[in-house]
Amino acid sequence: MDDSNQKDDEMPDVDLQLKPREAAAALGISYATIKHWILHGTLKTTKTPGGHHRIAQSSLTPLLKSSNSKARINSRERFRTVSGRNQLVGQIIEVKFSGLLAKVVLAIGDQQITSIITADAAREMQLRKGQTAAALMKSTEVMITRV
């Protein structure tokens, strides 16, 4: 890929602001639990002008690590919707666009895996740095699925 084109098309690093229900779903916990955390100050939020709570996606990272065993159990459910069984779940650390292609780099533990997919697919899945995604391996192909 040509580095000179990547700067113009690179997606900005934005800390997404999630609604409490979205944050609860990302953590695999109930809405009631997330509301309890917010009301007791366990989870920091910002308020919209209308008084609604928003949670920075980055603030969920420590909580995701503590619920890893539950995430592993839930990740097995993806196998029922995709034929590829070789899936590695990680965090997106880079998304770069260059013409018709996008480079997606996942950090899986202390390893990284890179996939080149169509720019349309990356945009359609709204892939962003910091999101959880899975690399699917099928023979010599590596596909990315948003989780």
Backbone torsions as a table, in degrees:
resi	resn	phi	psi	omega
1	MET	NA	147.6	-178.4
2	ASP	-86.3	115.6	-177.0
3	ASP	-62.2	-28.9	-177.8
4	SER	-65.8	-30.7	179.8
5	ASN	-84.4	-21.7	-173.0
6	GLN	-69.1	-35.3	-177.8
7	LYS	-61.2	-41.4	-177.7
8	ASP	-67.7	-38.1	-173.9
9	ASP	-98.5	-1.3	-176.2
10	GLU	-67.6	136.1	178.8
11	MET	-72.6	139.9	-179.9
12	PRO	-69.2	150.4	175.4
13	ASP	-82.3	103.8	-177.9
14	VAL	-119.0	132.5	176.1
15	ASP	-84.7	102.6	-176.8
16	LEU	-61.9	140.5	177.0
17	GLN	-99.8	118.0	-175.7
18	LEU	-100.8	147.2	170.6
19	LYS	-73.1	155.6	-180.0
20	PRO	-53.5	-40.2	178.7
21	ARG	-64.3	-37.9	178.3
22	GLU	-67.0	-41.8	178.7
23	ALA	-64.7	-41.6	178.5
24	ALA	-61.0	-43.8	179.5
25	ALA	-64.0	-40.6	179.9
26	ALA	-63.3	-34.0	-179.4
27	LEU	-88.7	-12.3	-178.1
28	GLY	73.2	32.9	178.8
29	ILE	-122.5	172.6	-178.4
30	SER	-79.5	158.3	175.7
31	TYR	-61.8	-39.6	179.3
32	ALA	-59.7	-39.5	179.6
33	THR	-65.4	-44.4	-178.4
34	ILE	-66.0	-38.6	177.3
35	LYS	-63.5	-39.8	177.7
36	HIS	-60.9	-46.0	179.0
37	TRP	-60.7	-41.6	-179.4
38	ILE	-65.2	-49.1	-176.2
39	LEU	-66.6	-27.3	179.2
40	HIS	-96.9	5.8	176.0
41	GLY	77.3	10.0	178.5
42	THR	-70.7	-32.1	-178.1
43	LEU	-122.3	120.7	-178.4
44	LYS	-75.9	136.7	178.1
45	THR	-133.3	168.6	167.8
46	THR	-117.8	155.0	-179.3
47	LYS	-107.8	141.9	175.0
48	THR	-76.3	167.3	176.1
49	PRO	-56.8	-26.8	178.2
50	GLY	-84.5	0.4	177.0
51	GLY	88.8	11.5	179.4
52	HIS	-87.7	143.3	180.0
53	HIS	-79.3	140.1	172.4
54	ARG	-130.1	141.2	-175.0
55	ILE	-118.2	126.9	177.9
56	ALA	-66.5	131.3	-179.3
57	GLN	-57.5	-34.6	-179.4
58	SER	-64.6	-26.8	-179.9
59	SER	-73.9	-11.0	178.5
60	LEU	-84.9	-18.3	-175.3
61	THR	-53.3	-49.4	179.1
62	PRO	-63.0	-32.5	-179.6
63	LEU	-73.6	-32.7	177.9
64	LEU	-65.6	-39.8	-179.3
65	LYS	-64.7	-34.6	-178.6
66	SER	-75.3	-19.0	180.0
67	SER	-109.2	31.9	-177.4
68	ASN	-60.1	-40.6	-177.2
69	SER	-65.3	-38.4	177.4
70	LYS	-66.8	-39.3	179.5
71	ALA	-62.9	-38.3	179.1
72	ARG	-63.0	-40.3	179.0
73	ILE	-65.4	-46.8	-179.6
74	ASN	-65.3	-32.5	-178.0
75	SER	-64.4	-26.3	178.4
76	ARG	-64.3	-24.7	-179.5
77	GLU	-66.3	-25.4	178.0
78	ARG	-62.3	-26.5	-177.8
79	PHE	-62.6	-21.2	-179.2
80	ARG	-78.0	-14.3	-176.3
81	THR	-112.0	-7.3	-178.6
82	VAL	-134.6	138.7	-178.3
83	SER	-73.1	-27.8	-179.8
84	GLY	-70.3	125.8	-177.0
85	ARG	-98.5	-17.3	-178.7
86	ASN	-88.8	90.7	-176.5
87	GLN	-120.7	130.8	176.2
88	LEU	-117.0	119.2	-177.8
89	VAL	-94.1	134.9	179.0
90	GLY	-156.4	-170.6	179.0
91	GLN	-104.4	137.6	175.3
92	ILE	-71.9	124.4	178.9
93	ILE	-110.0	-11.2	179.7
94	GLU	-159.7	136.1	170.7
95	VAL	-135.3	116.6	179.4
96	LYS	-128.2	135.4	-179.8
97	PHE	-104.7	141.4	175.7
98	SER	-147.2	99.0	-179.1
99	GLY	64.0	-122.7	-177.7
100	LEU	-83.7	-6.9	-174.8
101	LEU	-114.7	158.7	174.0
102	ALA	-132.7	138.6	175.7
103	LYS	-100.1	124.3	179.6
104	VAL	-120.1	124.5	-180.0
105	VAL	-114.5	125.2	177.4
106	LEU	-107.2	140.1	170.8
107	ALA	-99.2	122.0	179.8
108	ILE	-123.5	101.3	-172.2
109	GLY	64.3	-129.3	177.4
110	ASP	-97.6	15.7	179.0
111	GLN	-110.2	160.4	174.7
112	GLN	-127.7	146.6	174.6
113	ILE	-132.2	136.3	-177.1
114	THR	-113.9	137.5	175.9
115	SER	-130.7	139.7	173.6
116	ILE	-104.7	117.1	-179.9
117	ILE	-125.8	173.4	178.6
118	THR	-70.5	146.8	177.7
119	ALA	-61.7	-36.7	178.0
120	ASP	-59.7	-43.2	-179.6
121	ALA	-64.4	-43.8	-179.3
122	ALA	-63.9	-40.0	178.4
123	ARG	-69.4	-42.0	180.0
124	GLU	-61.8	-39.1	178.4
125	MET	-81.2	-6.1	-179.5
126	GLN	53.9	46.6	-179.1
127	LEU	-68.3	132.4	-179.8
128	ARG	-139.1	152.4	175.9
129	LYS	-57.1	136.1	178.3
130	GLY	96.5	-15.2	179.2
131	GLN	-76.4	157.5	172.8
132	THR	-86.8	135.7	178.6
133	ALA	-147.4	167.6	178.1
134	ALA	-125.3	140.6	172.6
135	ALA	-95.3	127.6	178.4
136	LEU	-106.6	126.0	178.7
137	MET	-106.5	127.4	176.4
138	LYS	-135.6	106.5	-177.8
139	SER	58.8	-117.6	179.5
140	THR	-98.4	4.2	-178.7
141	GLU	-96.8	142.7	172.1
142	VAL	-123.4	120.4	179.6
143	MET	-111.9	156.9	177.8
144	ILE	-111.6	135.3	174.0
145	THR	-127.0	134.4	179.1
146	ARG	-78.8	132.4	-180.0
147	VAL	-121.9	NA	NA
